[in-house]
């Protein structure tokens, strides 16, 4: 896995001066501690660094066994059924679907299950506060549209998919398979979803 420039700087710091707390690393890089949260999560998840309570971060020589396993595991083996609605359903009906499926985000699809967009709880709240008529306005009006959707594929490693969740600060990735539509353009059929809950369950399973 290729590290970002900032992640490489963090590794070099901890290599040379570890153990270091998150606050010490942030001070060295002259950034806010919260800014490094995603980077430190990725580095510990992949086994590059090890975190010890009240001590700090250590550099690990070689990759941990759990990181090796996460690289081998595929999204297809851990994905959930997609919580999806058509883009022409009302915002109100989308909210009902969100609560019925107990999810924080909905995948919006077309008539052939092709990916059209995503809607989060935050989008719903904004629509409500904005005075939209939830019973009349289609969910497609407020969704985040393609191509601005972060997604994954069945054959991607769970580690890479988890990294996307952390980096983009989202709770759901549509799992898609690409195909060419009648218009000759690439489309993405939704075949599931990969979420923070999937990642949590995976770590629980690995612990037993």
N, C-alpha and C positions, 0 to 999 in steps of 0.2 A: 504494500500500500504506500503510495506517495504521500509524504507529509507536506503540509503547507510551510511557507517560509517561517511563519511565527512558531509553528510546532517544532521545526528544526532548531530554532533559537532556544526554545524551552528545554529541549532535550540536551543541547550543549551546555546550558546553564546548570542543569541538574547533574549532568555528567561530571562537570568540573567542581561544583560546590555543594552537591547534595549531601544529606537530605535538605530540601528547601520547602518551606510552606508556600501555599498559593499566594499569600501576601508578599512574601519575599520575591517570588518570581515576578509578580506584577510590578513591584518597585524597580526591579532590575530592568524590565522592559518598558518602564514608564507608561503603563496602562492601568486601567481600573481592573480590580480583581475579577469583577463580574464578566469582563471582556474575555477572560481566559477560561471561563467555566467550560465552554464547549470543547476547547482545545485539550484541556486537562482530562475531560471525560473520554475523549477519543484516545488519547495517549495511554490512559490506564486501561481502557476497554481492550485495546490491542496488545497490551502487555509490554509496551515500550517503557512505561513508567509504572512503579508500584506506589500506592498511597497507603500510609500508615497513620492512624488517628493520633493526634497530638505530636506527631513527629514531622511528617511532611512527605515529599515525593522523592523516591529513589529511582535511579536508572537501572533497568534490568538488562543484563547481557543476554542476548538472544530473545526470541519470542516465547511467551508463556504457552503452556499446553492449551489453556482455554482459548487463547487467540488463534492458535493453529486450528483448533476445532471449529471456531467461528468462521474461519476462512473457508473451511471445507463444506459447511452446512449451507443449503440453498433456501432461498425465500419460499420456493414452491412447497417445501416440507413443513412450513410454519405459518403460511398465510391463512387469513380468515376469509369467510364468505363476504363479498363486497356488500356494504350498506349503500345502495344506490337508488336514485330516483331519476325520472325523466326530466328534462329541462323545462317542460311545459307545465309541470305541476305547480300549484300555488305555494307560496312561502309557508303558509299555514300548514298545508299537507306535508311539506318537507320537515317542518318542526315536529309534527306528529311522528313521522318516520324516524327522525333522529332520536326521540325519546323511546319509541317502541324498540328500536335496535340498541338502545343504550350506548350511543356513540357520540363523539364530539365533533365529527366531521362527516359530511355526506359526499359521495362521489356522484357526479351528475353525468348521465349517459344519454346517448341518442337512441333512436329506434332499434338500432342493431347492436346495442351494448357498447358502442364506441365511446371513448372518453371525451367528454365535452368540457368538464370543469370540476371545481370543488367548492364546497360551502362549509364554513366553520360556524361554531356557536357565535364567534365574534361578528361574523357577517350578519347573522340573524338578529343579534342585538342592535347592530347599527341600523338595520332596516326598520326595526321596531321603533327605535328612538327617532328615526328620520320621518316617521309618520306615514310610511307606505301601507297600503291596504293589503294586509297579509293574506286575506282570502281571495284577492283578485290578481295580485302581481305574481307572475311566474318566477320560480326560483332562478331561472336562467338570467334574470335581470341583475341579480346581485352576486352571482357566482364569479369566482376567479376562473378565467377562461384559458384554454390552450392557446399558445404554447407555454403559458406561465405556470405549469403544473409540474411539481417534482414527483417522479414516479419510479417504479422499480419493475423488474422482470422476474419471472419464475426462476431463472437460472442465475440470478445475481446472488452473491454471498450475503448471508444475513448480517455480516459485519459491515459491508458496504452500505446495505440498506439502513442499518442502525445509524451509521455515520451521517447519512442524509437527514434522518429525523433530527439528530442533534444539531447539525450545522444550520439547517433551515428553521429550527425551532417549531416544528409541526408535529402533529400526533398521528398522522395517517399518510401512507403512501399507496396510491392505486397500484395494483399489480396488473401489468398489461402484457399483451402479445401484439406485436405489430403485424399489419397486413396492408396490402394495397387495395384501396377502394375503387369503385367503378370509374371515378374521375382520374385515376392514375396517381393519386396522392396517398402518402402513407397515413394510416390510421392506427388507432390503438384500441384493441378490444379489452375491456375490463374483465379479468378472471379472478379477482380477489382483492384483498387489502392487507397491508402489512403495517402494524401499529406499535406504539410504545408498549401496549399490553402484550403483544406477541413477544417483544424483546424481553420483558420482565418474566414471562412464563418460561422462555427459553433458558434464562439464567437460573431460574428455580429448578428446572429439569436437569441442568448441568450440575447442580449442587448435590444431586442425589445419585 
